[in-house]
Amino acid sequence: MRLTRFEPLRVADLLQRDVDRPESVQRSWQPATDVVEYSNSFVLRLDLPGVSAADIDISMDQGVLLIAGERRMPELGDDASLKRQERVSGRFERRFTLPKTIDADNVSAQSRDGILEVTIPKAAEVQPRKITVEAA
């Protein structure tokens, strides 16, 4: 059994260090993402509360889907000072390698209630078909 010394002021020191952290500190962040596969498409759902649709960029290049953007924090007035910041802000970026079986021309995205939903349809696979022979 290991004994540790109880230091009641340590908790207060940690709290004070958090309070004293400069408000300009911006941590990088990645939005939580769900990837769902359906029979005819893939759907990505990203949690982006506080990010407007104008601040989101989506591009696809060589089978890689890139979703990037920025969450901006509201400006504080002259009479306000930030005492604690837990919500991260700043740029984010997520990359997804897509299978070759997607229909890249019909990818769509929609942002609603802080959730970005990107729908990636699968390409119509070449199905074997029967060819009828007509009599001449």
For each residue, the residues with C-beta under 8 A, 3 or more apart:
1:
2:
3:
4:
5:
6:
7: 10
8: 11 12
9: 12 13
10: 7 13 14
11: 8 14 15
12: 8 9 15 16
13: 9 10 16 17
14: 10 11 17 18
15: 11 12 18 19
16: 12 13 19 20
17: 13 14 20 21
18: 14 15 21 84
19: 15 16 83 84
20: 16 17
21: 17 18 25 85
22: 25
23: 82 85
24:
25: 21 22 85
26: 88 89 90
27: 88 90
28: 88 90 91 92
29: 71 88 90 92
30: 33 92 93 94
31: 46 47 48 92 94 116
32: 46 47
33: 30 44 45 46 47 94
34: 44 45
35: 42 43 44 96
36: 42 43 44 45
37: 41 42
38: 41 42 43
39: 122
40: 121 122
41: 37 38 119 120 121 122
42: 35 36 37 38 98 102 119 120 122
43: 35 36 38 117 118 119 120
44: 33 34 35 36 65 67 96 116 117 118 120
45: 33 34 36 115 116 117 118
46: 31 32 33 67 94 115 116 118
47: 31 32 33 114 115
48: 31 51 56 69 71 111 114 115 116
49: 114
50: 71 72 87 114
51: 48 55 56 69 70 71 111 114 116
52: 55 56 111
53: 56 111
54:
55: 51 52 69 70 71 72
56: 48 51 52 53 67 68 69 109 111 116
57: 66 67 68 69
58: 65 66 67 68 107 109 118
59: 65 66
60: 63 64 65 66 98 104 107
61: 64 66
62:
63: 60 97 98 99 100
64: 60 61 95 96 97 98
65: 44 58 59 60 95 96 97 98 107 118 120
66: 57 58 59 60 61 93 94 95
67: 44 46 56 57 58 93 94 95 96 116 118
68: 56 57 58 91 92 93 94
69: 48 51 55 56 57 91 92
70: 51 55 89 90 91 92
71: 29 48 50 51 55 88 89 90 92
72: 50 55 89
73: 85 87 89
74:
75:
76: 80 81 82
77: 80
78:
79:
80: 76 77
81: 76
82: 23 76 85
83: 19
84: 18 19
85: 21 23 25 73 82
86:
87: 50 73
88: 26 27 28 29 71
89: 26 70 71 72 73
90: 26 27 28 29 70 71
91: 28 68 69 70
92: 28 29 30 31 68 69 70 71
93: 30 66 67 68
94: 30 31 33 46 66 67 68
95: 64 65 66 67
96: 35 44 64 65 67
97: 63 64 65
98: 42 60 63 64 65 102 104 120
99: 63 102
100: 63
101: 122 123 125
102: 42 98 99 107 120 121 122 123
103: 106 107 120 121 122 123 124
104: 60 98 107
105:
106: 103 121
107: 58 60 65 102 103 104 118 119 120 121
108: 118 119
109: 56 58 116 117 118 119
110: 116 117 119
111: 48 51 52 53 56 115 116 117
112: 115 117
113:
114: 47 48 49 50 51
115: 45 46 47 48 111 112
116: 31 44 45 46 48 51 56 67 109 110 111
117: 43 44 45 109 110 111 112
118: 43 44 45 46 58 65 67 107 108 109
119: 41 42 43 107 108 109 110
120: 41 42 43 44 65 98 102 103 107
121: 40 41 102 103 106 107
122: 39 40 41 42 101 102 103 125
123: 101 102 103
124: 103
125: 101 122
126:
127:
128:
129:
130:
131:
132:
133:
134:
135:
136:
